[in-house]
Amino acid sequence: MTEPAVELREITKRFPGVLANDEVDLTVERGSVHALLGENGAGKTTLMNVLYGLYEPTSGTVVVDGEERSFESPRDAIDAGVGMIHQHFMLVDTMTVAENITLGNEPRRLGGLAVDRARARSEVADLAAKYGFDVDPEATVADLSVGVQQRVEILKALYRGAEVLILDEPTAVLTPQEVEDLFAVLDELTAGGKTVIFITHKLGEAMTAADRITVLRDGKNVGNVAAGETTRERLAELMVGREVLLLDVDRPPSDYGGVVLDVTDLTVTDSRGVRAVDDVSFEIRAGEIFGIAGVDGNGQTELAEAVTGLCVPDDGTVTLDGEDVTDWSRRERIDAGMSYVPADRQDEGLVMAFDLVENGLLGNQHSEPFATRTRIDGELARDHAESLIEEYDVRPPNADAGAESDVGSIEFIHERLLSLRARGASILLVSSKLEEVQALSDRLGVVHDGRFVDTVDPDAVTEEELGLLMAGERPERETADATPTPEGAGTGDDGRSSGGRGAGGVGSGDGETGGGGRE
């Protein structure tokens, strides 16, 4: 048996009030693809940040190529042959592929006084050819698709001598076709002797792309299995500690009410001066989940923020229950029944330094019955937080825990959304997880480059068709009309329908879901 490429022995990592990794053992065979699977908050990224030198372990041993290592920084890990490709790429858009890949390690000429650009281009071209990457060294990064940018990140790690590559949620920003291309890239890398560890919470891709799968739950290693000798059901049970239904979503027909949210010709310019949302229109009825599918960064965040009052659109209107709320503040929209669960829970949804009692009170800290003119009722605030912890299956179930330790159950959130739908709420659901958004949505708008490419029936459209739409292309055969539509109502490519009254919420996520509102 060959010596493992990586061994992590009894790795423990503590943060104040949180045990992120609890004596985790991990062995990764050389030349293999190893998936690190678990729910959000299970400790996957923390463990890989230890391997990459971003965190020092509280205790435990890191072994690379049979040698015990102590990494004080990513530079130490890189020098030891460990590279990491983050979910959000670290490339300079205005520079070329060759300039990005060699940045900080440029070949020199004239005794080191100048960068040898021709040699840099040649070395990058040779490296790309070695692994079968179709990448132009002279192309500007800003002009590349997301999938090609990801290959540039991989080449950058290889150029620095990486033998072990860590990929953090690598498919989150890719279309289905680009995901297939990535898996082919992983095959090329392992065929060339490289070792790949990829972090994921997606069961299907772990079973498709990996040789072995290690499952983390609550910071512990709860299972290590061969990908070809397990099932999705078994992996899901390991992930959550009980039997789960694996997106077997019971979405019964809904008795749709009238239009609750009406978005018309909405246009939004982002902080860079780029038009992020371009003339978007759609409607959502009471008792309906309207999903938005698209590769991250195509205007979904800006659209949700404009709808919920977190940013001011350049043009267009937002109407709630028949009333124009385009100029209303966020507080006014909350009072009118519009809730919002942001994709970035840490930066936008929570105050990480606050405990769960304080976070549970946010937005109501000046309102009765929690507050009077002079003080907050601490006992009532705690009771409120504890009721939320029980109702929403918050883990760990400790009101004094910091918000950074909060982990939600995806299965529970799905059930909650469908419960709200049954009660007549209207929900705008944004998710980069296609399987999830297809299963939960009644209609599905596909966004590319800030525009709606089409609105489709999620039960009729294929994954291949969705992938093409997400890339801005239309399938050769016309995509199915957006149904289900109640008698007397109609829909079109802008997601419109007709109808009458309700209330709702907006949810967005990166592989997760959110949403809500009141009837």
Beta strands, then each sheet from edge to edge (+ up, - down):
strand 1: 6-15
strand 2: 18-28
strand 3: 33-37
strand 4: 59-64
strand 5: 67-69
strand 6: 82-85
strand 7: 108-109
strand 8: 114-115
strand 9: 164-168
strand 10: 195-200
strand 11: 212-217
strand 12: 220-226
strand 13: 259-269
strand 14: 275-285
strand 15: 289-293
strand 16: 315-320
strand 17: 323-324
strand 18: 339-341
strand 19: 425-431
strand 20: 443-448
strand 21: 451-456
strand 22: 503-509
sheet 1: 2+ 1- 4+ 5-
sheet 2: 6+ 9+ 10+ 3+ 11+ 12-
sheet 3: 7+ 8-
sheet 4: 14+ 13- 16+ 17-
sheet 5: 18+ 22+ 19+ 15+ 20+ 21-
end
